[in-house]
């Protein structure tokens, strides 16, 4: 698995091996591997002409879509490393990271470029990079030791720290992990992670390595736990990489999934019990960015302890004594210590941070070769159980994970403490409203500042996932006898949710506003609610809260239509309320007019039905005629055995029954395929196809399945979506494709 190769080699090999295989799907667009490679070549050529060389770092900031992945592949083909940013990253943070990484420029798009006017580095847009040129410049001299990408994570000093991963390290990881996951060219993989999150490599580049098809959902679908599973079902997705929090919010199963890879945060056993089943494998992967995405993997099973498993091939996991004053000491199995990682995935260190690099990346005294000469100290507490699996038990420092992202609480505290009027600050992660949230406790030097002002200031400097969801003023900070802040006391402290002054919040005037304000008050207790407040920027909402709000509103039958997409598009409290009121009051326009179809259509349809009827009758009779003729055949002579004839007749009956089911299923899909909701002309072609498919289904002896576990399988075979643990006696069904039943019904 340790080869002399770079990322671009993997993509080019797949494009040569299966050029016509669909690589990317987004909206109505599709791109084959050949087309993806060709477009990336064009981008790479333009970048090379602009002076980009192996070893250079290029920023990458575009909205979700095919262009983003084409630009990423183009940077790889130029031999450079990309520095990715999420689409919602504040411009000031982009500038800080570009400067710290000494990036040669940034690839963006025409829509984002004006927001980068204050950046001195060159800005290349996707539109200009994709323009055809007469000749294509080719990369030269890129080595496995050259950087492939740089990702910035939260830093405890208040400044983000950059981690540079080499071409050789990431290529090894892709091969190592896929030797366990076994993703192939027949898979359809959902791509949902931000490219600024290194778990996106598991989605994107393992798919490129295997020749699988990547499906990208629009942002509003990707962040909607109700719409997303429907999109996965509709697109026949077989592989899902996700953080457990997102998967837990799914409202229905995705029957097409054969593999689920979880990572980024602790996975609860209840989630394994819900999603694991025969024919579907569920994995839990673990690894910090400093060790190239993931370093270990465990296959999870219901009823078993959730661990991070064993090292990936060529990786190593060690547990050392947390006190290293006397050198590194290896602990035996069962004892708790600091988890360390070795192997070819361990990064060289932090960009421009020699002190921190020396502290976290140290020589490995137990090395067995050049590939594991160094180890990375993760800061995670862990122990190795009797089976050799590693159990993670928390942190040795103030680093936390929220929504899959690693966050140094010290960085948030540093930015918050720099705000005027703010004295002592402590930020903790705790469960509120059923979700992990960052809570900022503040002792002000004078009058308390409004939370909206603090949130706005932090939003300009930090990614959205690092902005606290609640700001709690304190008279004094609880402290230990040592004088340090007592963070455990803050985690257990009830939030003092004082009543908001009536002048700070607007008064709801309509039924829609009353319902919305009540739902928002439950999500954001103690916060003023104004109509102009933005759900995300002002109230501190995020995708999981948007899902909670939509679910809460849908509990009221008046607002059963609300989706997460509505919240993303309307954003402000006033517009969301107006949307609720408008949709509720608007009468559903139903066209009840009916125009009689032309007489010739009725006659033409009748003739087609008459032609089909003999075949349908024969199919119905086959179940009974087959055993009759079989018995007659085996009793044609006086010496024939009656017992053999009866056995043959029974076998013929069973075979005819099975063939009737098979003919019904095959006939349905051949005649009409998947039925879409809509209005179709009476006696038209669609009507005849539906009638014929319906008669074929009726010809099968479905009554034999009523009340059995096989009935759900029958419905699924006809196109219905039926969840787990569903019991159905029987049902009259004329369009199975439109039936959706969740789990446990």
Secondary structure as the mmCIF struct_conf table of DSSP 4:
data_model
#
loop_
_struct_conf.conf_type_id
_struct_conf.id
_struct_conf.beg_label_comp_id
_struct_conf.beg_label_asym_id
_struct_conf.beg_label_seq_id
_struct_conf.end_label_comp_id
_struct_conf.end_label_asym_id
_struct_conf.end_label_seq_id
BEND BEND1 UNK A 4 UNK A 4
HELX_RH_AL_P HELX_RH_AL_P1 UNK A 7 UNK A 17
BEND BEND2 UNK A 18 UNK A 18
TURN_TY1_P TURN_TY1_P1 UNK A 19 UNK A 20
BEND BEND3 UNK A 21 UNK A 21
STRN STRN1 UNK A 22 UNK A 26
TURN_TY1_P TURN_TY1_P2 UNK A 27 UNK A 28
STRN STRN2 UNK A 29 UNK A 32
HELX_RH_AL_P HELX_RH_AL_P2 UNK A 33 UNK A 49
TURN_TY1_P TURN_TY1_P3 UNK A 50 UNK A 51
TURN_TY1_P TURN_TY1_P4 UNK A 54 UNK A 55
STRN STRN3 UNK A 57 UNK A 60
BEND BEND4 UNK A 64 UNK A 65
HELX_RH_AL_P HELX_RH_AL_P3 UNK A 66 UNK A 77
TURN_TY1_P TURN_TY1_P5 UNK A 78 UNK A 79
STRN STRN4 UNK A 81 UNK A 84
TURN_TY1_P TURN_TY1_P6 UNK A 87 UNK A 88
HELX_RH_AL_P HELX_RH_AL_P4 UNK A 91 UNK A 101
TURN_TY1_P TURN_TY1_P7 UNK A 102 UNK A 102
BEND BEND5 UNK A 104 UNK A 104
STRN STRN5 UNK A 105 UNK A 108
HELX_RH_AL_P HELX_RH_AL_P5 UNK A 110 UNK A 113
HELX_RH_3T_P HELX_RH_3T_P1 UNK A 114 UNK A 116
TURN_TY1_P TURN_TY1_P8 UNK A 117 UNK A 118
BEND BEND6 UNK A 121 UNK A 121
STRN STRN6 UNK A 122 UNK A 125
HELX_RH_AL_P HELX_RH_AL_P6 UNK A 126 UNK A 129
TURN_TY1_P TURN_TY1_P9 UNK A 130 UNK A 130
BEND BEND7 UNK A 131 UNK A 131
BEND BEND8 UNK A 134 UNK A 135
TURN_TY1_P TURN_TY1_P10 UNK A 144 UNK A 145
BEND BEND9 UNK A 146 UNK A 146
STRN STRN7 UNK A 147 UNK A 153
TURN_TY1_P TURN_TY1_P11 UNK A 156 UNK A 157
BEND BEND10 UNK A 158 UNK A 159
STRN STRN8 UNK A 161 UNK A 166
HELX_RH_AL_P HELX_RH_AL_P7 UNK A 167 UNK A 181
TURN_TY1_P TURN_TY1_P12 UNK A 185 UNK A 186
STRN STRN9 UNK A 188 UNK A 191
BEND BEND11 UNK A 193 UNK A 193
TURN_TY1_P TURN_TY1_P13 UNK A 195 UNK A 196
BEND BEND12 UNK A 197 UNK A 197
TURN_TY1_P TURN_TY1_P14 UNK A 198 UNK A 199
HELX_RH_AL_P HELX_RH_AL_P8 UNK A 200 UNK A 210
TURN_TY1_P TURN_TY1_P15 UNK A 211 UNK A 211
HELX_LH_PP_P HELX_LH_PP_P1 UNK A 212 UNK A 212
STRN STRN10 UNK A 213 UNK A 216
HELX_RH_AL_P HELX_RH_AL_P9 UNK A 219 UNK A 222
TURN_TY1_P TURN_TY1_P16 UNK A 223 UNK A 223
TURN_TY1_P TURN_TY1_P17 UNK A 225 UNK A 226
HELX_RH_AL_P HELX_RH_AL_P10 UNK A 227 UNK A 234
TURN_TY1_P TURN_TY1_P18 UNK A 235 UNK A 236
STRN STRN11 UNK A 239 UNK A 242
HELX_RH_AL_P HELX_RH_AL_P11 UNK A 244 UNK A 248
TURN_TY1_P TURN_TY1_P19 UNK A 249 UNK A 249
BEND BEND13 UNK A 251 UNK A 252
TURN_TY1_P TURN_TY1_P20 UNK A 255 UNK A 256
STRN STRN12 UNK A 259 UNK A 262
BEND BEND14 UNK A 264 UNK A 265
HELX_RH_AL_P HELX_RH_AL_P12 UNK A 269 UNK A 275
STRN STRN13 UNK A 277 UNK A 277
TURN_TY1_P TURN_TY1_P21 UNK A 278 UNK A 279
STRN STRN14 UNK A 280 UNK A 280
STRN STRN15 UNK A 281 UNK A 286
HELX_RH_3T_P HELX_RH_3T_P2 UNK A 289 UNK A 291
BEND BEND15 UNK A 292 UNK A 293
BEND BEND16 UNK A 295 UNK A 295
STRN STRN16 UNK A 296 UNK A 300
TURN_TY1_P TURN_TY1_P22 UNK A 302 UNK A 303
BEND BEND17 UNK A 304 UNK A 304
STRN STRN17 UNK A 309 UNK A 309
STRN STRN18 UNK A 310 UNK A 311
HELX_LH_PP_P HELX_LH_PP_P2 UNK A 312 UNK A 312
TURN_TY1_P TURN_TY1_P23 UNK A 313 UNK A 314
STRN STRN19 UNK A 316 UNK A 320
BEND BEND18 UNK A 322 UNK A 322
TURN_TY1_P TURN_TY1_P24 UNK A 325 UNK A 326
STRN STRN20 UNK A 330 UNK A 330
HELX_LH_PP_P HELX_LH_PP_P3 UNK A 331 UNK A 332
TURN_TY1_P TURN_TY1_P25 UNK A 333 UNK A 334
STRN STRN21 UNK A 337 UNK A 342
BEND BEND19 UNK A 343 UNK A 343
TURN_TY1_P TURN_TY1_P26 UNK A 344 UNK A 345
STRN STRN22 UNK A 350 UNK A 350
TURN_TY1_P TURN_TY1_P27 UNK A 351 UNK A 352
HELX_RH_AL_P HELX_RH_AL_P13 UNK A 354 UNK A 360
STRN STRN23 UNK A 361 UNK A 363
TURN_TY1_P TURN_TY1_P28 UNK A 365 UNK A 366
BEND BEND20 UNK A 369 UNK A 369
HELX_RH_3T_P HELX_RH_3T_P3 UNK A 370 UNK A 372
BEND BEND21 UNK A 373 UNK A 373
STRN STRN24 UNK A 374 UNK A 384
TURN_TY1_P TURN_TY1_P29 UNK A 386 UNK A 387
BEND BEND22 UNK A 388 UNK A 388
STRN STRN25 UNK A 390 UNK A 395
BEND BEND23 UNK A 396 UNK A 398
STRN STRN26 UNK A 399 UNK A 402
TURN_TY1_P TURN_TY1_P30 UNK A 403 UNK A 404
STRN STRN27 UNK A 405 UNK A 408
HELX_RH_AL_P HELX_RH_AL_P14 UNK A 409 UNK A 417
TURN_TY1_P TURN_TY1_P31 UNK A 418 UNK A 418
BEND BEND24 UNK A 419 UNK A 419
TURN_TY1_P TURN_TY1_P32 UNK A 420 UNK A 421
STRN STRN28 UNK A 422 UNK A 432
TURN_TY1_P TURN_TY1_P33 UNK A 433 UNK A 434
STRN STRN29 UNK A 435 UNK A 444
BEND BEND25 UNK A 445 UNK A 447
HELX_LH_PP_P HELX_LH_PP_P4 UNK A 448 UNK A 450
HELX_RH_AL_P HELX_RH_AL_P15 UNK A 451 UNK A 459
TURN_TY1_P TURN_TY1_P34 UNK A 460 UNK A 461
BEND BEND26 UNK A 462 UNK A 462
HELX_RH_3T_P HELX_RH_3T_P4 UNK A 464 UNK A 466
BEND BEND27 UNK A 467 UNK A 467
BEND BEND28 UNK A 469 UNK A 469
STRN STRN30 UNK A 470 UNK A 473
BEND BEND29 UNK A 475 UNK A 476
STRN STRN31 UNK A 479 UNK A 479
TURN_TY1_P TURN_TY1_P35 UNK A 481 UNK A 482
BEND BEND30 UNK A 483 UNK A 484
STRN STRN32 UNK A 485 UNK A 485
HELX_RH_AL_P HELX_RH_AL_P16 UNK A 487 UNK A 492
BEND BEND31 UNK A 493 UNK A 493
HELX_LH_PP_P HELX_LH_PP_P5 UNK A 494 UNK A 495
HELX_LH_PP_P HELX_LH_PP_P6 UNK A 498 UNK A 501
TURN_TY1_P TURN_TY1_P36 UNK A 502 UNK A 504
BEND BEND32 UNK A 505 UNK A 505
HELX_LH_PP_P HELX_LH_PP_P7 UNK A 506 UNK A 508
BEND BEND33 UNK A 510 UNK A 510
HELX_RH_AL_P HELX_RH_AL_P17 UNK A 511 UNK A 523
BEND BEND34 UNK A 524 UNK A 524
TURN_TY1_P TURN_TY1_P37 UNK A 525 UNK A 526
TURN_TY1_P TURN_TY1_P38 UNK A 531 UNK A 532
STRN STRN33 UNK A 534 UNK A 534
TURN_TY1_P TURN_TY1_P39 UNK A 535 UNK A 539
HELX_RH_AL_P HELX_RH_AL_P18 UNK A 543 UNK A 554
TURN_TY1_P TURN_TY1_P40 UNK A 555 UNK A 555
BEND BEND35 UNK A 556 UNK A 556
HELX_RH_3T_P HELX_RH_3T_P5 UNK A 557 UNK A 559
TURN_TY1_P TURN_TY1_P41 UNK A 560 UNK A 561
HELX_RH_AL_P HELX_RH_AL_P19 UNK A 564 UNK A 570
STRN STRN34 UNK A 572 UNK A 572
HELX_RH_AL_P HELX_RH_AL_P20 UNK A 573 UNK A 585
BEND BEND36 UNK A 586 UNK A 586
HELX_LH_PP_P HELX_LH_PP_P8 UNK A 587 UNK A 588
HELX_LH_PP_P HELX_LH_PP_P9 UNK A 596 UNK A 598
HELX_RH_AL_P HELX_RH_AL_P21 UNK A 599 UNK A 634
TURN_TY1_P TURN_TY1_P42 UNK A 635 UNK A 635
BEND BEND37 UNK A 636 UNK A 637
TURN_TY1_P TURN_TY1_P43 UNK A 638 UNK A 639
BEND BEND38 UNK A 640 UNK A 640
HELX_RH_AL_P HELX_RH_AL_P22 UNK A 642 UNK A 671
TURN_TY1_P TURN_TY1_P44 UNK A 672 UNK A 672
BEND BEND39 UNK A 674 UNK A 674
BEND BEND40 UNK A 677 UNK A 678
TURN_TY1_P TURN_TY1_P45 UNK A 682 UNK A 683
BEND BEND41 UNK A 684 UNK A 684
HELX_RH_AL_P HELX_RH_AL_P23 UNK A 685 UNK A 699
BEND BEND42 UNK A 700 UNK A 700
HELX_RH_3T_P HELX_RH_3T_P6 UNK A 702 UNK A 704
TURN_TY1_P TURN_TY1_P46 UNK A 705 UNK A 707
BEND BEND43 UNK A 708 UNK A 708
TURN_TY1_P TURN_TY1_P47 UNK A 709 UNK A 709
HELX_RH_AL_P HELX_RH_AL_P24 UNK A 710 UNK A 717
TURN_TY1_P TURN_TY1_P48 UNK A 718 UNK A 719
STRN STRN35 UNK A 721 UNK A 722
BEND BEND44 UNK A 724 UNK A 725
BEND BEND45 UNK A 734 UNK A 734
HELX_RH_3T_P HELX_RH_3T_P7 UNK A 736 UNK A 738
STRN STRN36 UNK A 740 UNK A 741
TURN_TY1_P TURN_TY1_P49 UNK A 743 UNK A 744
#
